[in-house]
Amino acid sequence: MAKTISDLEKSSTTYTINYFNEMNGYFHPGKNSISWSPKIALDCTKNGGSLSPAMVLDHELTHAHKSWFDKLLRAILPDSFFGDYNNYEERRVVTGAEMNTAKTFGEGTRYDHRGSSRIVSSPTSR
């Protein structure tokens, strides 16, 4: 997570984090912005774990970090190839940075790009 944030800070691109009350975070590649709620956690579907809002933000920051890679792979590989992850980009983020950060901080891990949103009291609550 620290390297991703450091790389984004050093980038010549300006990234914006917009706070909102919807039930899921989202990276908007055309706008270089992230929509995120500091009070929405994600319950994992396959293993009963959960991700804090901070982990959801980490997931979206990871998309921002390599958004060019997503564009390239979507041009080459069909999304249907990646099953429960929806596409390569989600598989890359969930099985890479998200899983590493979750293990470091003792949070839930996902084995797909699914989950149920839930309101919590703080960005680190699960």
FENURUR-V976622 format. One record per residue. N is the residue number from 1. RES is the residue in one letter. SS is DSSP state (H for helix, E for strand, - for the rest). Layout:
n-><N;N>
res-><RES;RES>
ss-><SS;SS>
This chain:
n-><1;2;3;4;5;6;7;8;9;10;11;12;13;14;15;16;17;18;19;20;21;22;23;24;25;26;27;28;29;30;31;32;33;34;35;36;37;38;39;40;41;42;43;44;45;46;47;48;49;50;51;52;53;54;55;56;57;58;59;60;61;62;63;64;65;66;67;68;69;70;71;72;73;74;75;76;77;78;79;80;81;82;83;84;85;86;87;88;89;90;91;92;93;94;95;96;97;98;99;100;101;102;103;104;105;106;107;108;109;110;111;112;113;114;115;116;117;118;119;120;121;122;123;124;125;126>
res-><M;A;K;T;I;S;D;L;E;K;S;S;T;T;Y;T;I;N;Y;F;N;E;M;N;G;Y;F;H;P;G;K;N;S;I;S;W;S;P;K;I;A;L;D;C;T;K;N;G;G;S;L;S;P;A;M;V;L;D;H;E;L;T;H;A;H;K;S;W;F;D;K;L;L;R;A;I;L;P;D;S;F;F;G;D;Y;N;N;Y;E;E;R;R;V;V;T;G;A;E;M;N;T;A;K;T;F;G;E;G;T;R;Y;D;H;R;G;S;S;R;I;V;S;S;P;T;S;R>
ss-><-;H;H;H;H;H;H;H;H;H;-;-;-;-;-;E;E;E;E;-;-;-;-;-;-;E;E;E;-;-;-;-;E;E;E;E;-;-;-;E;E;E;E;-;-;-;-;-;-;E;E;-;H;H;H;H;H;H;H;H;H;H;H;H;H;-;H;H;H;H;H;H;H;H;H;H;-;-;H;H;H;H;H;H;H;-;-;H;H;H;H;H;H;H;H;H;H;H;H;H;H;H;H;H;H;-;-;-;-;-;-;-;-;-;-;E;E;E;E;-;-;-;-;-;-;->
